[in-house]
Amino acid sequence: LSRGEVEKLFDKGQSFHAKHFVLKVLKSRRTQSRFCITFSKKLSLKAHQRNTIRRRIYEAIRKNPEMEPENMDIAFIVKVSLIEQPRKALESHVKESLLLIRTTKSHSSASKHE
């Protein structure tokens, strides 16, 4: 996502709060979902720590394509509580977060059709 697209996502995106993330989600015209990962300003991590976490989150998304919602731009905003999580736990938290988006999206579209 470009800087302008990220700003639009933060301004107009719907927020979801998960245990270790705040997620910003915005419907997109693209067929594939796009992701970005940012860190809370409360985190004062070194660059290599942020990059390790970022790579692990992208890897968890890549390994679970069936969990990925369609046509969405999604920002993962990492909370302080994620820092000490082991790799496997991080992957399960990413899956839970994507499931949260999918289930909320399906409930909201179902309620619109009623």
DOVOFI-97490 format. One record per atom (N, C-alpha, C): x, y, z; residue in three letters. Coordinates in steps of 0.02 Angstrom, whole numbers, plus 50000, padded with zeros to 5 digits. Layout:
XYZALA;...
END
This chain:
500424994150000LEU;500005000050000LEU;500445006250000LEU;500235011149962SER;500615017449961SER;500445021550024SER;500825026650036ARG;500705030950095ARG;499995033850094ARG;499785036250035GLY;499115039050029GLY;498575033850042GLY;498685027750018GLU;498195022450029GLU;498165020550103GLU;498735020550136VAL;498745019050208VAL;498385024450247VAL;498495030750228GLU;498145036250262GLU;497395035750252GLU;497175033950192LYS;496465033050178LYS;496195027250220LYS;496575021850224LEU;496375016050264LEU;496285017950337LEU;496755021850364PHE;496715023950434PHE;496135028950446PHE;496005033250397ASP;495465038150404ASP;494775035150396ASP;494685030950346LYS;494015028550328LYS;493895021250345LYS;494415017550364GLY;494345010450377GLY;493965008950441GLY;493635003150441GLN;493285000850500GLN;493794997650547GLN;493734998850612SER;494204996150662SER;493934989850693SER;494384985150703PHE;494244979050740PHE;494784978350792PHE;494584976450852HIS;495064975750906HIS;495134968350922HIS;495744965850913ALA;495914959050931ALA;496384959350991ALA;496574953551015LYS;496984953251076LYS;497654956851068LYS;497994955751012HIS;498664958551003HIS;498714963450945HIS;498144964950913PHE;498144969550856PHE;497534974150860PHE;497604979850829VAL;497034983750807VAL;497054983050731VAL;496494981350701LEU;496464980450629LEU;496054986050599LEU;496304988850545LYS;495934993750506LYS;495774990350440LYS;495144990450420VAL;494924986750361VAL;494514991450316VAL;494654991150252LEU;494284995250204LEU;494174991150141LEU;493574991150116LYS;493404987550054LYS;493814990549997LYS;494034986149952SER;494444988249896SER;494134985849831SER;494314989149776ARG;494074986949710ARG;494514981349682ARG;495054980049714ARG;495514974949690ARG;495244967949707ARG;495464962949669THR;495214956149682THR;495574952949741THR;496194954749752GLN;496564951949808GLN;496614956949865GLN;496634954249926SER;496724958549984SER;497454960849987SER;497554966750017ARG;498224969350027ARG;498304970850102ARG;498914970150125PHE;499044970850197PHE;499614975750209PHE;499584978950266CYS;500154982750291CYS;500184981550367CYS;500774982250393ILE;500884980950464ILE;501224987150493ILE;500924989950544THR;501204995750578THR;501254994150652THR;501594998450687PHE;501704997350758PHE;501435003250798PHE;501135001850853SER;500885006950898SER;501445011650917SER;501295018050926LYS;501805022850946LYS;502075021351015LYS;501715017451054LYS;501945015651121LYS;502525010751119LYS;502635007551061LEU;503175002751055LEU;503815006251035LEU;504325005251074SER;504975008051057SER;505445002251042SER;505324999050985LEU;505734993250966LEU;506284995450919LEU;506804991450917LYS;507334992450869LYS;507074989950801LYS;507374992450748ALA;507154990750680ALA;507154983250668ALA;507664979650691HIS;507694972450677HIS;507134968750714HIS;506914971350771GLN;506344968150807GLN;505694969350769GLN;505584975450746ARG;504994976850706ARG;504984972750642ARG;505554972250609ASN;505584968550546ASN;505454961050557ASN;505704958350611THR;505584951250627THR;504844949950637THR;504524954150676ILE;503804953450688ILE;503424954250623ILE;503604959350584ARG;503274960550520ARG;503334954550473ARG;503924951750468ARG;504034945750425ARG;503614939950449ARG;503574938950515ARG;503184933350542ARG;502434934250529ARG;502194940250532ILE;501484941550518ILE;501344940250444ILE;501764942850400TYR;501664941550328TYR;501704934150313TYR;502154930550346GLU;502214923350336GLU;501584919750359GLU;501294921750415ALA;500674918750440ALA;500104919950390ALA;500074925850360ILE;499564927350310ILE;499674922950249ILE;500294922450227ARG;500454918450167ARG;500284911050177ARG;500404908450237LYS;500284901350251LYS;499544899650258LYS;499124904650265ASN;498404903450276ASN;497974907350226ASN;498044905950161PRO;497674909850112PRO;496914909050118PRO;496694903350145GLU;495974902250152GLU;495654906950204GLU;496054909750248MET;495804914350299MET;495764921550274MET;496074922850217GLU;496124929650191GLU;495454932050163GLU;495184937550189PRO;494574940350160PRO;494714943150091PRO;494204943150048GLU;494304945649980GLU;494154953149976GLU;494494956349929ASN;494364963349912ASN;494434968049971ASN;494944967250011MET;495024971450070MET;495744974150074MET;495804980150100ASP;496454982850121ASP;496444982350197ASP;496954979350225ILE;496974977950297ILE;497624980350327ILE;497574984150381ALA;498164986250419ALA;498164982750486ALA;498704979350502PHE;498804976550568PHE;499204981650608PHE;498924984050662ILE;499284988550706ILE;499474984450767ILE;500114983250775VAL;500364978750827VAL;500344982150895VAL;500064978450943LYS;500044980851013LYS;500654978351051LYS;500784981451107VAL;501354979651149VAL;501324972251170VAL;500734969751181SER;500654962851207SER;500904957551158SER;500994959151095LEU;501224954251046LEU;501974952851049LEU;502344957451076ILE;503074957251072ILE;503374950851100ILE;503134948451155GLU;503414942551188GLU;503114935951164GLU;502674936151115GLN;502334930151091GLN;502804925851049GLN;502804919151060PRO;503204914851016PRO;502894914450946PRO;503284911950899ARG;503084911850829ARG;502414908350817ARG;502324902450847LYS;501694898750837LYS;501094902550864LYS;501184905750922ALA;500634909650951ALA;500474915650906ALA;500984918750879LEU;500884924450835LEU;500474922350774LEU;500634916550746GLU;500274914050688GLU;499534912850705GLU;499404910050763SER;498714908750782SER;498334915350795SER;498674920450821HIS;498364926950832HIS;498194930350765HIS;498614929450716VAL;498474932250649VAL;497864928750620VAL;497834922050626LYS;497264918350600LYS;496614920450635LYS;496644921250700GLU;496054923550738GLU;495824930450715GLU;496304934850701SER;496144941550679SER;495814941550611SER;496084937450565LEU;495784936950498LEU;495094933850502LEU;495004929050546LEU;494344925950556LEU;493844931050583LEU;494084935250628LEU;493654940650656LEU;493404945150600LEU;493834946850553ILE;493634951150497ILE;493134947450453ILE;493284941150437ARG;492834937250393ARG;492144936350424ARG;492114934650488THR;491464933350519THR;491074939850528THR;491404945250545THR;491064951650553THR;490814954150486THR;491224953250434LYS;491034955350366LYS;490424951350342LYS;490424944750355SER;489854940650332SER;489224942350371SER;489284943850436HIS;488694945750475HIS;488424952450452HIS;488864957150438SER;488624963850418SER;488304963550348SER;488574959450303SER;488264959050236SER;487614955150239SER;487564950250285ALA;486934946550292ALA;486394950950321ALA;486564955150368SER;486064959550399SER;485824964950350SER;486234966750301LYS;486034971750252LYS;485504968850205LYS;485534962150194HIS;485064958950147HIS;484404957250180HIS;484334957950244GLU;483724955950279GLU;483194961350274GLU;
END
